């Protein structure tokens, strides 16, 4: 069975590359995703609603392992956190705290944020 996500999120977006980044702008992003556990794969599409993707657009694939857990994606440098949260609600994100995708959706404790800031100085 194919599960589907179709939502909108107001957020700040920009272009980024090895050259740097453009200023961030606030916009409404349309997020669509689908995943089929039997086939072990899915996909996603993200675009700005105002221009239907002419200004900001990204798409890619989602890949599940034999246990039905997300192990890889392609198409964009970062997988949108809304997609990760949705996959987690379906049981497709590893519950182990060391899992890369789990770390994206787990709030940091105050002492971890302080430790990270101190290490950046």
Phi, psi and omega per residue, in radians:
X1 nan 2.425 3.125
X2 -1.665 2.151 3.057
X3 -1.641 2.551 -3.076
X4 -2.298 2.525 3.026
X5 -2.074 2.352 3.083
X6 -2.551 1.788 -3.040
X7 -2.519 2.969 3.068
X8 -2.241 2.489 -3.123
X9 -2.405 2.310 3.022
X10 -1.543 2.157 -3.087
X11 -2.700 3.060 3.081
X12 -1.706 2.327 -3.125
X13 -2.312 2.781 3.089
X14 -2.782 2.980 2.987
X15 -1.644 2.435 3.097
X16 -2.335 2.546 3.078
X17 -2.789 -3.037 3.128
X18 -1.113 -0.339 3.138
X19 -1.426 -0.197 -3.097
X20 2.190 -2.571 -3.097
X21 -2.555 2.642 3.041
X22 -1.408 2.843 3.067
X23 -1.056 2.538 3.125
X24 -1.319 2.481 3.073
X25 -2.222 2.568 3.123
X26 -1.514 2.307 3.137
X27 -2.710 2.887 3.056
X28 -1.634 2.158 3.136
X29 -1.857 2.350 3.052
X30 -1.598 2.237 -3.126
X31 -2.115 2.112 3.068
X32 -2.152 2.407 3.100
X33 -2.607 2.753 3.107
X34 -2.612 2.619 3.128
X35 -2.615 2.424 3.100
X36 -2.172 1.884 -3.070
X37 -1.121 -0.655 3.135
X38 -1.077 -0.655 3.131
X39 -1.508 -0.282 3.117
X40 1.287 0.438 -3.134
X41 -2.729 2.953 3.113
X42 -2.883 -2.825 -3.135
X43 -2.837 3.073 3.133
X44 -2.653 2.771 3.078
X45 -2.530 2.286 -3.140
X46 -2.296 2.289 3.126
X47 -2.693 2.758 3.105
X48 -1.342 2.389 -3.065
X49 -1.236 -0.623 -3.063
X50 -1.034 -0.749 -3.102
X51 -1.936 0.178 -3.101
X52 0.959 0.580 3.067
X53 1.700 -0.015 3.098
X54 -1.176 -0.574 -3.118
X55 -1.577 -0.874 -3.120
X56 -2.295 2.212 -3.103
X57 -2.667 2.472 3.023
X58 -2.701 2.561 3.048
X59 -2.604 2.896 -3.137
X60 3.123 -3.020 -3.105
X61 -1.906 2.722 3.058
X62 -2.128 2.385 -3.054
X63 -2.257 2.178 -3.126
X64 -1.795 2.566 3.071
X65 -1.469 -3.056 -3.081
X66 -1.133 -0.298 3.093
X67 -1.634 0.065 3.123
X68 1.404 0.305 -3.124
X69 -1.791 2.475 3.101
X70 -1.099 2.186 3.087
X71 -2.125 -0.229 -3.120
X72 -2.834 2.814 3.030
X73 -2.625 2.860 3.058
X74 -2.537 2.988 3.075
X75 1.859 -0.608 3.122
X76 -2.369 2.774 -3.127
X77 -1.284 -0.486 3.109
X78 -2.296 2.411 3.072
X79 -1.504 2.232 -3.091
X80 -1.004 2.370 -3.073
X81 -1.098 -0.511 3.097
X82 -1.121 -0.639 3.096
X83 -1.204 -0.721 3.122
X84 -1.099 -0.758 3.102
X85 -1.069 -0.736 3.119
X86 -1.103 -0.808 3.103
X87 -1.064 -0.651 3.095
X88 -1.099 -0.715 3.131
X89 -1.111 -0.398 3.103
X90 -1.607 -0.073 -3.135
X91 1.491 0.357 -3.100
X92 -1.749 0.147 3.083
X93 -1.987 2.248 3.128
X94 -0.968 2.367 -3.120
X95 -1.439 -0.154 3.129
X96 -1.124 2.265 -3.060
X97 -1.091 -0.332 3.113
X98 -1.458 -0.116 -3.134
X99 -1.120 2.272 3.141
X100 -0.924 -0.825 -3.092
X101 -1.215 -0.609 3.087
X102 -1.081 -0.698 -3.137
X103 -1.098 -0.532 -3.141
X104 -1.146 -0.524 -3.032
X105 -1.943 0.017 3.122
X106 -1.660 2.105 3.116
X107 -1.082 2.457 3.107
X108 -1.369 2.555 3.051
X109 -1.364 2.696 -3.101
X110 -0.965 -0.723 -3.107
X111 -1.173 -0.524 3.098
X112 -1.219 -0.700 3.138
X113 -1.144 -0.707 3.127
X114 -1.139 -0.749 3.130
X115 -1.094 -0.740 3.131
X116 -1.123 -0.739 3.131
X117 -1.120 -0.724 -3.141
X118 -1.117 -0.626 -3.116
X119 -1.290 -0.341 3.120
X120 -1.394 -0.337 -3.084
X121 -1.344 nan nan
